[in-house]
Amino acid sequence: SVSIHHDKGYISIYYNLTTISVTKGSSVSSSDAVIGTASSSFHFELRKQSSSGVEVLNPKNILQKRRK
């Protein structure tokens, strides 16, 4: 799995990758389109970290807002 820590406490997590193109501690920018390749059972999770803990978010709600 690969976890990417974003601004404002967001964390995206990618599971079941068949290959991983990044290394632990490396920086990933928006121009880095490939972090790995996915299998047919690919899983994506989005979380938000705050002072009260970590909340699991529905990625559809967040990604649809960003498309507009």
Buried (B, 14 or more C-beta within 10 A) or exposed (E): EBEBEEEEEBBBBBBEBEEBBBEEEEEBEEEEEEBBEBEEEEEEBBBBBEEEEEEEBEEEEEEEEEEE
